Amino acid sequence: MIRMKMKPKCLACHKELSLFSRLARHRFCSEQHEQAYMAELEELALERLGCARATLAVVQHRQRVLNSEEEARHLENASPLLRPIA
């Protein structure tokens, strides 16, 4: 079986890393590429967090609606003595 070892590439531009970068276990070919990659990663993380918050707000709203509908049904079926006075 022939085993080919892939050479590490810059995470930003996908260029093959230099020997020195590989020996130092760097993941980027330059500091600028690392900064750009991290900035993009941070932006994506914040976007994802915003989506998660929006989803949570929708779920909480639906739960409140379901709870109020359930409470209304419960009151409709309750004994007249337990119903609130209008």
Contacts in CASP RR format, 6 or more apart in sequence:
PFRMAT RR
TARGET T0000
AUTHOR 0000-0000-0000
METHOD contacts of the structure
MODEL  1
MIRMKMKPKCLACHKELSLFSRLARHRFCSEQHEQAYMAELEELALERLG
CARATLAVVQHRQRVLNSEEEARHLENASPLLRPIA
7 16 0 8 1.000
7 17 0 8 1.000
7 22 0 8 1.000
8 16 0 8 1.000
8 17 0 8 1.000
8 21 0 8 1.000
8 22 0 8 1.000
8 27 0 8 1.000
9 15 0 8 1.000
9 16 0 8 1.000
9 17 0 8 1.000
10 16 0 8 1.000
10 17 0 8 1.000
10 27 0 8 1.000
10 28 0 8 1.000
10 29 0 8 1.000
10 30 0 8 1.000
10 33 0 8 1.000
11 27 0 8 1.000
11 28 0 8 1.000
11 33 0 8 1.000
11 37 0 8 1.000
12 28 0 8 1.000
12 29 0 8 1.000
12 33 0 8 1.000
12 34 0 8 1.000
12 36 0 8 1.000
12 37 0 8 1.000
13 29 0 8 1.000
13 33 0 8 1.000
15 29 0 8 1.000
17 26 0 8 1.000
17 27 0 8 1.000
17 29 0 8 1.000
18 29 0 8 1.000
21 28 0 8 1.000
21 29 0 8 1.000
27 34 0 8 1.000
28 34 0 8 1.000
28 37 0 8 1.000
75 82 0 8 1.000
75 83 0 8 1.000
75 84 0 8 1.000
END
